[in-house]
Amino acid sequence: MAFEDRKGELLAAIGYGKSRLDTAKLALNDAGIRHKIRCFSEQD
């Protein structure tokens, strides 16, 4: 029974880590897109 509790904690920790990575990726993508838009609009 103790193993089942630990398994839940582990899955929660993995899920938390993945969501943090996804958030970081989204933030980087967003910054990259904004930079491209800024460069594109400054060309005019």
C-alpha positions as CSV (number, residue, x, y, z in Angstrom):
1,M,0.0,0.0,0.0
2,A,2.9,2.4,0.8
3,F,4.2,1.8,-2.7
4,E,0.9,3.0,-4.3
5,D,1.2,6.2,-2.3
6,R,4.7,6.8,-3.5
7,K,3.7,6.0,-7.1
8,G,1.2,8.8,-6.9
9,E,3.7,11.2,-5.5
10,L,6.2,10.3,-8.3
11,L,3.6,10.7,-11.0
12,A,2.6,14.1,-9.5
13,A,6.2,15.2,-9.4
14,I,6.8,14.1,-13.0
15,G,3.6,15.8,-14.2
16,Y,4.7,19.0,-12.4
17,G,8.1,18.9,-14.0
18,K,6.7,18.4,-17.4
19,S,4.2,21.2,-17.1
20,R,7.0,23.5,-16.0
21,L,9.1,22.6,-19.0
22,D,6.1,23.1,-21.3
23,T,5.5,26.5,-19.8
24,A,9.2,27.4,-20.3
25,K,9.0,26.3,-23.9
26,L,5.9,28.3,-24.5
27,A,7.5,31.4,-23.0
28,L,10.5,31.0,-25.2
29,N,8.4,30.4,-28.3
30,D,6.4,33.5,-27.5
31,A,9.5,35.6,-27.1
32,G,10.9,34.3,-30.4
33,I,7.7,35.1,-32.2
34,R,7.5,38.6,-30.8
35,H,11.1,39.2,-31.8
36,K,10.4,38.1,-35.4
37,I,7.3,40.3,-35.6
38,R,9.3,43.3,-34.3
39,C,12.0,42.7,-36.9
40,F,9.5,42.2,-39.7
41,S,7.6,45.4,-38.8
42,E,10.8,47.4,-38.5
43,Q,11.7,46.5,-42.1
44,D,9.1,48.9,-43.5
